[in-house]
Amino acid sequence: MNIEELDTPSLIVDLERMQRNMERMVEFTKECGVALRPHAKTHKVPEIAKMQLAAGSRGVCLQKVSEVEVFAANGITDIFLTNEVVVPGKLRRLARVAERTHVGVAVDNIEVAKTMGEIFREAGAEVDAYVDVDVGMHRCGVRAKEAPALAEEVSRQGGLVFKGLMGYEGNVNEEKSKREQVRLANAAMDSIVEAKKKIEQRGMKVEVVSVGSSVSTWINAKHPVVTEVQPGMYLLNDHVLVDRGVATWDDLALTVVATVMSKPAAGRAIVDAGSKAFNFDTGLFPKPFERRGVVMEHFSEEHGWLRLSGKGRQVKTGERMRFVPAHCCTTVNQHDEMYGVRNGEVEKVFPIVARGKMR
């Protein structure tokens, strides 16, 4: 099938660009001497995760128990759930997955660690536990000085194996200034170093230090204390990452193809892809992939408003256009399948089997 034959809106991934992005990160992390554990929640496709593993990744990261269940059922055997799990029912589900899959999980609360240990122990399961350190984003995680007490509690729990530390410096992603990115990334590592030092002073081993956002990975993979990084969006990229300076326009592998369904005025057109095709969590609209004089400036669920100027006024009803999302992860989550394209031809259809997994 040619890309022009696809119904719209459709989610497109350029296979050559995706492969190039994959290889670039593998090469970079090897040069830095750290393991690569990519966030598969970006693409939500076990088949693509297997491609990443074959290329040199250690395992994958996921964010929800339901995602873990899907990927484990599809043959992924090393999964780090980089999120807190506190509901006993979800912990029991995770224990069932751990019977056949190597599982890690983040923890930032002593009482939750006790509950986790009890549930996994009763199930006869064992999982790796990582102390989640707040490294500046102020979302989940303990302060560095609180990490040793939590690590000790984890170590006392049968069913849990204290593996190391996790930090997610997602606040670095918000900064356009390279200087500010470096400052915040270094501050995040200061917290990790403090936590690691205090834990080791109590005689415990910190085997793994797993960090890295889509922006900060390019900085913190070079830090001597880091053993593993967990970027996700590098594989597909989006126009926010181009703005942040960690990707170029040629690295953009993900687009949504849409059709102009109306042109009610010379300077305005409407496409058949709105908020349901892109998501709007960043508050930023997608950008046209290869078209000048076109700006998407408004959404409704099924419609995207285009402001036309210059050559953009030549847009016609029925014309097809491709758009680059502001956030690739949430855009992928809007679609049932992703079409792998090479040289204008659809070579592969990827079912997005882990889309919509919120529990």
LINMO-V250213 format. One record per backbone hydrogen bond with DSSP energy under -1.0 kcal/mol. NH is the residue of the N-H (numbers start at 0). CO is the residue of the C=O. Records with the same first field share a line. If there is no record, write none. Layout:
NH=CO ; CO
This chain:
2=343
4=1
5=2
9=256
11=254
12=338
13=252
14=340
17=13
18=14
19=15
20=16
21=17
22=18
23=19
24=20
25=21
26=22
27=23
28=24
29=25
30=26
31=27
33=28
34=226
36=228
38=230
39=60
41=38
43=39
48=44
49=45
50=46
51=47
52=48
53=49
54=50
55=52
56=51
57=35
59=77
60=37
61=79
67=63
68=64
69=65
70=66
71=67
72=68
74=71
75=70
78=101
79=59
80=103
81=61 ; 79
82=80
90=86
91=87
92=88
93=89
94=90
95=91
96=92
97=93
99=96
100=96
101=76
103=78
104=127
105=80 ; 82
106=129
112=108
113=109
114=110
115=111
116=112
117=113
118=114
119=115
120=116
121=117
122=118
123=120
124=119
126=158
127=102
128=160
129=104
130=163
131=106
132=165
133=141
141=131
145=142
149=145
150=146
151=147
152=148
153=149
154=150
155=151
156=153
159=156
160=126
162=128
164=207
165=130
166=209
169=167
171=168
172=169
173=170
174=171
180=176
181=177
182=178
183=179
184=180
185=181
186=182
187=183
188=184
189=185
190=186
191=187
192=188
193=189
194=190
195=191
196=192
197=193
198=194
199=195
200=196
201=198
202=199
203=198
207=162
209=164
210=227
216=212
218=215
219=215
220=216
221=218
222=219
225=222
226=208
227=208
228=34
229=210
234=231
236=232
238=324
241=237
242=238
243=239
244=241
245=240
250=247
251=248
252=235
254=11
255=322
256=9
257=320
259=318
260=269
261=269
264=267
267=264
268=305
269=261
270=303
271=258
274=299
275=300
276=273
277=273
278=274
286=323
288=321
294=306
296=304
299=302
303=270
304=297
305=268
306=294
307=266
308=292
311=308
312=309
313=310
314=311
317=259
318=315
320=257
322=255
323=286
330=326
331=327
332=328
333=330
334=331
337=349
338=10
339=347
340=12
341=344
344=341
345=0
346=339
347=339
349=337
351=335
352=350
353=43
354=351
356=353
357=355
